[in-house]
Amino acid sequence: MKSKQIKQAIYFSLLRFSIVIILSGLLLILFFIGVRGVKVLSWEFLTQMPKEGMTSGGILPAIIGTFYLTIGAILFALPLGVFAAIYLTEYARQGRLVKLIRIGINNLAGVPSVVFGLFGLAVFVKFFGFGVSILSGALTLGIVILPTIIRASEEALLVVPQSFREASLALGATKWQTIRKIVLPNAISGILTGSILGIGRAAGETAPILFTAATFYIIRLPRSFFDEVQALPYHIYALMTEGTHPESQMPIAYGTALVLLFLVLSIDSVGIIIRNQFRKKKKW
Amino acid sequence: MHQRCKELLIKHIFLFFALASIFFLLGIVIVLFKEGLPIFKIVRVKDFILGKSWYPTYDPPDFGILALILGSLWVTFGALMIAIPLGVSAATYISEVAHPRVKEIAKPVVELLAGIPSVVYGFFGMVILAPWLQDVFNLPTGLTCLTASIILGFMALPTVVSISEDAISAVPFSYKEASYALGATKWETISKVTVPSAISGITTAIILGIGRAIGETMTVLMVAGGAAVVPRSFLRPVRPMTATIAAEMGEAPVGSDHYHALFGIAIVLFIITLGFNLLADHLAATFRRKMGQ
């Protein structure tokens, strides 16, 4: 009996150790990028244009570019995703069509990000002639985050109790009136959470914008949706692989990585916190 | 009557949006094949997939992607060697052993890991992990298959942990009660009843992790080293398919053989990931049926 307990204690500490390794991996990343990135961080770094061929100056255009790309992606994906979720939860009956739609969503979620980039290149950049631009990049990113938005919206719609719908229908409301006035208002916080997580994802993606929107260097800030842009994730990659002064580009890359990490993780944390609150205490 | 028309119209508008995901997926397939198939007029499918040399810009060029496919497979295999033991142990711990308070910390940690952009992982691999490995193993370069595997392993972890954890938590309590009633300890119950019952769910998690690792682009582009040779050792540079596409598409003139060949690689990549995703879908459905949900 005793030996069984010792064995159990050993195995449990092995399991615990796996958590320790994962946690230390996360902390290592946060630590190195935090400590080295914070050295270059300053008000000027965030608000100035790059100078002297990327070897000094700030990252303002990359911040603005990421902002535009992300907003564009969410404007495209949010209505699409919410409407799809409404169909799946409110209208669809279980059947072959729904099964097919689900397979479509699951597989879209599994498409490698660089393949989205190729799709964006062939369709938005070339076929529609949008060129390498904010528009092409935002649309491509929108497709990347679509499955995230659909799933989160579905989850939010499903937790609205069936009795709410029945009560509304019993009062003579039509299905659409019920969805618009009862279901959606009750699901809105969940849907917002989904879009927040989608924003976090879109802000950090690099491969989809590689050939559709991003450029290493622009002389002026973008003026229209047809301009190409700098973006935070691409900027990190470009600083590490292009340019002629790696030693002076590296600190800027650290700073950019810290800004991106801070941005994405705070967006995600807000999403996760709201979601957990929402799951814990439902109004009904 | 007017009302009913309107309701019907609205329903169909929603249906149209619900079909968008399928449209996009089909769109991707069409684009990949339209832009990728022309390469097979120049090389045979067999020579493309089994050809060992990739010199797309030489004259005459060589379009053999075996080294790239093997590069992807090696890196993914290495990542799994890290993600499976760590991920399944962590999921088991979180689901069955951890104190609720530990659980409340561990789950967000895993979610944060999922939230870190891949380019940041790649950057970390380049500036911290690669120099360290280069030092430890005394290598000419730290950008190797092993470096990419370690980073990718951590990137696949959130998928493996969260889906395995769902699967392990879904095992009915009555199974465990039956095991305890027979006098089994907690560990015996976990290792012989709970985890084996969740095995198809855990397999789903692993397969989705594979899909994640094989399709990951920025990390391997930055840390795998980029040598388009058939991999021989984990301590040498490799060049996975995704990295090849990302690195070369910018330079390949639209419509050139090189351009079509890169789309050809994307077809191979897409078919592999699609296969894994469909398999994961199928296994997940099997698991749900088994657990009576």
Interface residues (C-beta under 8 A of the other chain):
Chain A: K4 Q5 K7 Q8 Y11 F12 L14 L15 R16 F17 S18 I19 I21 I22 L23 G25 L26 L28 I29 F32 I33 P79 L80 F83 A84 I86 Y87 L88 E90 Y91 A92 L100 I101 I103 G104 I105 N106 N107 L108 A109 G110 V111 P112 S113 V114 V115 F116 G117 L118 F119 L121 A122 V123 K126 I143 L146 P147 I150 T174 K175 W176 G200 A203 G204 E205 T206 A207 L210 F211 P233 Y234 I236 Y237 M240 T241 M250 A253 Y254 A257 L260 L261 V264 L265 D268 S269 I272
Chain B: Q3 K6 E7 I10 K11 I13 F14 L15 F17 A18 L19 A20 S21 I22 F24 L25 G27 I28 V31 L32 K34 E35 P85 L86 S89 A90 T92 Y93 I94 V97 A98 V102 A106 P108 V109 V110 E111 L112 L113 G115 I116 P117 S118 V119 V120 Y121 G122 F123 F124 M126 V127 I128 F154 L157 V161 T185 K186 W187 E188 S191 L208 G211 I214 G215 E216 T217 M218 L221 M222 T242 I245 A246 M249 G250 V254 L262 F263 A266 L269 F270 T273 L274 F276 N277 L278 A280 D281
